Amino acid sequence: MRHQSYIFVLGCMILMFSTFSSSLKAQAKSNVSDINQERKKEIDRIIKAYAAINKFNGTALVHYQNKTIFERSYGWQNAEKKIPNQDKSVYQIASLTKSFTALTIVKLSEEGKLSFKDPISKFIPDYPRGKDITIEHLLTHSSGIYEALRNKEYFRLLHTGETITKSKELSFFKDEPLDFEPGMQFSYTNSGYILLGVIIEKVTGLSYEDAVRKIILNPLKMTHTGFDYLALKSPYKTVPYSYISKTKQEKIEIWNPTLTGPAGQIYSTAEDLYKYYKGLRDYTIVSKESFKKATTPYLSGYAYGWFVDDLYGKKLINHGGNIEGSTSYFAMLPDEDLCIILLNNITSKKLEKAGNTILASILGQPYTLPQPKKEVTLSTDLLKKYPGNYALSDDHIVHILNENGQLFIQNDNDPKVRMLAEKEDVFFLQDDDTEISFTFKKGEKDVVMIKKGLSSKTAEKL
């Protein structure tokens, strides 16, 4: 009987321990759920703060420690038709394309089809200084090759739907002198990635698009990702805008994909890019060793298609993209299993800041939220130094006018618009993303700089 009593007591103890253990697990699960709910609220609050200043209009996805903790869309997919952005919305990812181009090169290196140290003359025999410029120089923006966007004809063609041949595209930078000797400096250039696309085609015998599909998109089942946004037919295709507010929408033309190419032509969705993150994290496309090589900085914190930063003592791997009408941000901390994906169908220079603010909130670091610009009052004497006629390089004139103590800007004979002072020498326009700044240096001409979206123009006082 004593033996049976012992067994009974032992059984009760095991049952009690099991119940207690289950209770602890349930409580822990509940705590994690509560924490994630708080994170959701915080992320939503951050994004809404950027949306309130007209700098976020798109989709956000955040993955943290084996779980998608946030996925939400904001603003308009098509403002004119009142179609809201949604989780399936398709966006141009612009320069985030470079990470796909670089990863394709890394995979070809793994397969022994090329080496990072190969001179580009091996693949493009007639390229000037091709024996001195390596694939690694192209990957890391250290080649010294002239930036195609500096060519006015290239920039003009970006705004057309013309099909441009590869030889024509290369002509916009091929014969320009190098900005510096290869390997000596970092200078971000789209031209280098256009050349990487040519090399991919030479090595694989496929078009750039088909090579990326075969090596990355198909294995990761990224079925909503593609290359020719102009030709895309999809109910989820976002309309690109330079600016959107509650009262104003500035639609913009899609950039020519035959020119942006391997430097910026890919379009995708947040959920497809989440598959991309998991493929990188789990070494589905390339090995752990190759991924480490690809994310080791070469010069100025740039690796192979990725910016690599130290954030709060952790390795942050990231890249953004910004073309007229679309902005992307993709950041990952693999050691934390943390990934942030932000996609917008507006031009926004604040998207990276928004992403880094979300990172700070998740990692328990301090951060500040953006505030709407506020007008300050400048003295009558200060207002006297701005008016005048300023000449742009393209023969246009910018008029700065002072009327009854208020400043106005007028381009040629266009309607004048009131300028609001943000601080001395820096002004903004109401319900617009234009920034106007003045520079006054003794012995030099007064200068006004006008920034709008990706455009920046400088005019000297006549």
TANOR-V584311 format. One record per residue. SS is DSSP state (alpha for helix, beta for strand, coil for the rest). PHI is phi in whole degrees, -180 to 180 (* if undefined). PSI is psi as a letter, one per 40 degrees, with the letter a starting at -180 (NA if undefined). Layout:
# TANOR-V584311
[[SS,PHI,PSI] [SS,PHI,PSI]]
This chain:
# TANOR-V584311
[[coil,*,d] [alpha,-63,d] [alpha,-65,d] [alpha,-66,d] [alpha,-63,d] [alpha,-63,d] [alpha,-63,d] [alpha,-63,d] [alpha,-65,d] [alpha,-62,d] [alpha,-63,d] [alpha,-63,d] [alpha,-63,d] [alpha,-63,d] [alpha,-63,d] [alpha,-63,d] [alpha,-64,d] [alpha,-63,d] [alpha,-64,d] [alpha,-64,d] [alpha,-64,d] [alpha,-63,d] [alpha,-65,d] [alpha,-64,d] [alpha,-63,d] [alpha,-63,d] [alpha,-66,d] [alpha,-62,d] [alpha,-63,d] [alpha,-65,d] [alpha,-63,d] [alpha,-62,d] [alpha,-62,d] [alpha,-63,d] [alpha,-64,d] [alpha,-66,d] [alpha,-65,d] [alpha,-67,d] [alpha,-62,d] [alpha,-57,d] [alpha,-61,d] [alpha,-68,d] [alpha,-63,d] [alpha,-61,d] [alpha,-64,d] [alpha,-64,d] [alpha,-65,d] [alpha,-63,d] [alpha,-67,d] [alpha,-74,d] [alpha,-64,d] [alpha,-66,d] [coil,-103,e] [coil,63,f] [coil,-119,e] [coil,-140,h] [coil,-151,g] [beta,173,a] [beta,-122,i] [beta,-126,h] [beta,-135,h] [beta,-128,h] [beta,-112,h] [beta,-147,h] [coil,51,g] [coil,68,e] [coil,-152,i] [beta,-79,h] [beta,-95,e] [beta,-157,h] [beta,-154,h] [beta,-157,i] [beta,-120,i] [coil,-137,i] [coil,77,a] [beta,-109,h] [beta,-74,d] [beta,-144,h] [coil,-66,d] [coil,-63,d] [coil,-94,e] [coil,59,f] [beta,-97,h] [beta,-76,i] [coil,-63,i] [coil,-143,i] [coil,-61,d] [coil,-91,e] [coil,-58,i] [beta,-105,h] [beta,-127,i] [beta,-74,h] [coil,-102,e] [alpha,53,b] [alpha,-71,e] [alpha,-62,e] [alpha,-52,d] [alpha,-59,d] [alpha,-67,d] [alpha,-70,d] [alpha,-62,d] [alpha,-64,d] [alpha,-64,d] [alpha,-63,d] [alpha,-62,d] [alpha,-61,d] [alpha,-64,d] [alpha,-64,d] [alpha,-67,d] [alpha,-58,d] [coil,-81,e] [coil,76,e] [coil,-91,e] [coil,-163,i] [coil,-126,i] [coil,-61,d] [coil,-90,e] [coil,-63,h] [beta,-72,i] [alpha,-71,e] [alpha,-63,d] [alpha,-65,d] [coil,-112,d] [coil,-127,g] [coil,-56,d] [coil,-94,e] [coil,-76,h] [coil,-58,h] [coil,60,f] [coil,-62,d] [coil,-76,e] [coil,-96,e] [coil,-103,h] [beta,-102,i] [alpha,-59,d] [alpha,-62,d] [alpha,-61,d] [alpha,-66,d] [alpha,-61,d] [coil,-104,e] [coil,56,f] [coil,-122,f] [coil,-82,d] [coil,84,e] [coil,-70,i] [coil,-59,h] [coil,-78,h] [alpha,-60,d] [alpha,-65,e] [alpha,-78,e] [coil,-85,h] [alpha,-63,d] [alpha,-70,d] [alpha,-60,d] [alpha,-65,d] [alpha,-64,d] [alpha,-68,d] [alpha,-58,d] [coil,-97,e] [coil,-123,i] [coil,-99,e] [coil,-62,i] [coil,-83,h] [coil,-109,h] [coil,-70,i] [alpha,-63,d] [alpha,-65,d] [alpha,-66,d] [alpha,-62,d] [alpha,-66,d] [alpha,-66,e] [coil,-75,e] [coil,-142,e] [coil,-56,d] [coil,-96,e] [coil,-77,i] [coil,-64,i] [coil,-66,i] [coil,-74,d] [coil,-164,i] [coil,-69,h] [coil,-54,h] [coil,87,e] [coil,-94,d] [coil,-144,i] [coil,-104,h] [coil,-150,h] [coil,-60,h] [coil,-144,h] [alpha,-68,d] [alpha,-58,d] [alpha,-61,d] [alpha,-78,d] [alpha,-64,d] [alpha,-66,d] [alpha,-61,d] [alpha,-62,d] [alpha,-63,d] [alpha,-64,d] [alpha,-58,d] [alpha,-66,d] [alpha,-65,d] [alpha,-75,d] [alpha,-91,d] [coil,75,e] [coil,-114,i] [coil,-67,i] [alpha,-54,d] [alpha,-61,d] [alpha,-68,d] [alpha,-65,d] [alpha,-67,d] [alpha,-61,d] [alpha,-65,d] [alpha,-85,d] [alpha,-120,d] [alpha,-66,d] [coil,-66,d] [coil,-60,d] [coil,-94,e] [coil,56,f] [coil,-87,g] [coil,-80,e] [coil,-109,e] [coil,-113,h] [beta,-157,a] [coil,-128,d] [coil,-104,g] [coil,-68,d] [coil,-59,d] [coil,-89,e] [coil,-64,h] [coil,-114,h] [coil,-155,h] [coil,-67,e] [coil,-105,e] [beta,-70,h] [coil,-82,i] [coil,-84,h] [coil,-80,h] [beta,-130,i] [beta,-79,d] [beta,-162,h] [beta,-137,h] [coil,-138,a] [coil,-67,d] [coil,-119,e] [coil,-148,h] [beta,-135,h] [beta,-110,g] [beta,-72,i] [coil,-138,i] [coil,-75,i] [coil,-72,h] [coil,-67,i] [coil,-66,h] [alpha,-68,d] [alpha,-72,e] [alpha,-97,d] [alpha,-72,d] [alpha,42,b] [alpha,-66,e] [alpha,-94,e] [alpha,-175,f] [coil,-97,e] [coil,-72,i] [beta,-120,i] [beta,-164,a] [coil,-123,i] [alpha,-62,d] [alpha,-71,d] [alpha,-67,d] [alpha,-69,d] [alpha,-66,d] [alpha,-63,d] [alpha,-61,d] [alpha,-59,d] [alpha,-64,d] [alpha,-65,d] [alpha,-71,d] [alpha,-62,d] [coil,-94,e] [coil,57,f] [coil,-72,d] [coil,-92,d] [coil,-127,i] [coil,-70,i] [alpha,-60,d] [alpha,-64,d] [alpha,-67,d] [alpha,-66,d] [alpha,-63,d] [alpha,-62,d] [alpha,-69,e] [coil,-115,f] [coil,-101,h] [coil,-59,i] [coil,-101,c] [beta,-135,i] [coil,53,f] [coil,75,e] [beta,-108,h] [coil,-105,b] [coil,-97,g] [coil,80,e] [coil,-141,i] [beta,-84,h] [beta,-126,h] [beta,-126,i] [beta,-100,h] [beta,-123,h] [coil,54,f] [coil,78,e] [beta,-120,i] [beta,-80,h] [beta,-105,h] [beta,-107,h] [beta,-154,i] [beta,-158,i] [beta,-117,i] [beta,-148,h] [beta,-149,h] [beta,-123,i] [coil,-62,h] [coil,95,e] [beta,-156,i] [beta,-141,i] [beta,-132,i] [beta,-148,h] [beta,-136,h] [beta,-134,i] [beta,-144,i] [beta,-117,g] [alpha,-56,d] [alpha,-65,d] [alpha,-99,e] [coil,52,f] [beta,-123,h] [beta,-140,h] [beta,-124,h] [beta,-123,h] [beta,-126,h] [beta,-128,h] [beta,-128,i] [coil,-105,f] [beta,-134,i] [coil,-79,h] [coil,-141,h] [coil,-84,e] [coil,-104,e] [alpha,-68,d] [alpha,-63,d] [alpha,-62,d] [alpha,-63,d] [alpha,-63,d] [alpha,-68,d] [alpha,-69,d] [alpha,-63,d] [alpha,-58,d] [alpha,-60,d] [alpha,-64,d] [alpha,-70,d] [coil,-90,e] [coil,72,f] [coil,-103,i] [coil,-69,i] [coil,-157,i] [coil,-123,i] [coil,-98,i] [coil,-69,i] [coil,-122,i] [coil,-59,i] [coil,-65,i] [coil,-121,i] [coil,-77,h] [coil,-111,i] [coil,-96,h] [coil,-101,i] [coil,-68,i] [alpha,-58,d] [alpha,-64,d] [alpha,-64,d] [alpha,-63,d] [coil,-72,d] [coil,-85,e] [coil,-89,d] [coil,-60,i] [beta,151,i] [beta,-104,h] [beta,-120,h] [beta,-97,h] [beta,-83,i] [coil,-67,d] [coil,-96,f] [coil,72,e] [coil,-89,i] [beta,-117,h] [beta,-105,h] [beta,-101,h] [beta,-109,h] [beta,-118,i] [beta,-115,h] [beta,-123,h] [coil,56,f] [coil,81,e] [beta,-121,h] [beta,-95,i] [beta,-132,i] [beta,-117,h] [beta,-141,h] [beta,-91,h] [coil,51,b] [coil,-108,e] [coil,-67,i] [coil,-59,i] [coil,-80,i] [beta,-130,h] [beta,-71,h] [beta,-99,h] [beta,-110,h] [beta,-79,h] [beta,-87,d] [beta,-164,i] [coil,-57,h] [coil,75,e] [beta,-130,h] [beta,-132,i] [beta,-139,i] [coil,-110,i] [coil,-67,h] [coil,53,f] [coil,-161,i] [coil,-104,e] [coil,-77,h] [beta,-120,h] [beta,-121,h] [beta,-130,i] [beta,-114,i] [beta,-126,h] [coil,-122,h] [coil,-127,h] [coil,-60,h] [coil,85,e] [coil,-124,i] [coil,-71,i] [coil,-68,i] [beta,-130,i] [beta,-118,h] [beta,-114,h] [beta,-117,h] [beta,-112,h] [beta,-145,h] [coil,61,b] [coil,-92,e] [beta,-87,h] [beta,-139,h] [beta,-124,i] [beta,-119,h] [beta,-130,h] [beta,-101,i] [beta,-70,h] [coil,-78,NA]]
